[in-house]
Amino acid sequence: MQCSIFNKLLRTRFIYSFFYAAGIMLLAGGCNTSPQTDPGFFNGTSLDGWSASDSSYWLVQEGAIVGHSAHEVKRNEFLWSNTEVTDFYLSVDVKLEPNGGNAGIQFRSKKLDESGQAAGYQADVGKAVWGRLYHEHDRTYIDWPDEGEKAVRPGDWNHYEILASGNRIWTAINGVLSVAVEDPFGEKKGRIAVQMHSGPPITVHYRFNKLVHHPKIELAGFNEKQLEEKLRTPLNIPDGKALGNRKLELKDNDVVVFTGATNMANFRKSGYLETLLIAANPGKALHFRNMAWEGDVAAEQYRETGFGGWESNLDSVRCNVLFVQFGQMESIQGEDSLPGFINNYKRLLDSARKGGRQIVVVSPVPFEAKALKLSGNRAESIPVVQAPVDKYAGAIKQMAAEEGYVYVDLFRQMKVHSLSERYTTDGIRLTAKAQQLAATLIMKELNLPSVYKAAYEPLRKQVQSMNSLWFQYWRAGNWAFIYGSELVQPFSRDWKDRNHRILPEERTALESYLKKAEQHIREESDKL
């Protein structure tokens, strides 16, 4: 009897323990974030669970969603899934006919109106945009690499993958990693839709393979750590938002110096960057000195005897904030020379790192091969065309991160914003309009107000005048006759009194003109 009661107690405790444990497992399963494949996303035979404002454009054919129009498409057309995603992995095969058309895959998106227009992320599809990340109806370009486009098979099926986890988004085309961006400003959840862009007749096929919620972070052969290392910052940051510690803090009476080669030297002619920096810092007296020099490279900055070197020149003007841009011309030497370039760049910046000086490293800008008007085999033999500027920009970014410098990714910004028109005069030198664009992009990268207003024009004119005086003062063509190797030459002395040297006096006189020019700048800035 006692044994029977004991056995019953054991069975009761076993059953209780079993269901208690099962209950805990069920509760855990209710908030489980392990990978979950979504079998109901697309059934492969019908558009159940999908909707469009004009369903005549959409059908299911051979297991794929097809968007088709035999005539001009008046507006962007979207087919919306009922499925909402947060963190997910999507595998889809896409075929676009013709490849010159345009389409895309919306995700974490929402409908804007009754016509089904979308707002949110779009994994782009089409010539020159494959694998890139766009933000429909808002921020436009988010990440704009070339890798996905290079992997595309035009007119054929292309395997498209999208991986999103929190702020991190990656895409891959045919197994080649393309987008890799960390964007804290984008949507974290929303719906999936497919797009057929407005324009000429088009047919686009979307063959969905798999949708996984809360996926494992791996893509294109890379694990999570490797994917993390490839993350870039978004090209467009919402107004009023800041990203990390990239905001440049300028103080009253700071001396801001620009150094580098041709393009940085030419900035003094337009004065856009100085003007925007002044406008972004009202009430502060800022001093600008452009010390960039055509022909300078990170390894060497040639100066005449008596002129002083790069480091001593910075010290002579009491530089507080230093902008540095190298790498474009060095990239002509090829990828094999990249390690040596980075070592030279580190050494140069080490010499400037002193006294709390802020250092802003600006990436090189891309060469513009189409400005050279070359074709065929001749184009392939030109070093400018083949120069791996992108590799140099990437290495500079990594170096800046390791050394703790503020980095401005002008390369990627210019690559995106200059697609529609010429931006250089000769493939290398930026046009005046491109200088204005570059100035606004630099400001945006630094999380500072970047819009150039018509009201700034009088201020910019004063900046140009000051820059011209500074050029005459610092880079006088007859420097050797002032403090260099030609002191005994007749040209360096008064024509009556051979013991009287007049050129140093003329140079000193320019100092008073510089002070007046800076006063005019402050007067104009006070009017803004």
Beta strands, then each sheet from edge to edge (+ up, - down):
strand 1: 36-37
strand 2: 50-52
strand 3: 58-61
strand 4: 64-69
strand 5: 77-85
strand 6: 88-97
strand 7: 102-111
strand 8: 118-126
strand 9: 133-136
strand 10: 140-143
strand 11: 158-165
strand 12: 168-173
strand 13: 176-182
strand 14: 190-196
strand 15: 202-213
strand 16: 255-260
strand 17: 287-290
strand 18: 321-325
strand 19: 358-362
strand 20: 406-408
sheet 1: 1+ 15- 4+ 3-
sheet 2: 1+ 15- 6+ 11- 12+ 13-
sheet 3: 2+ 5- 14+ 7- 8+ 9- 10+
sheet 4: 17+ 16+ 18+ 19+ 20+
end
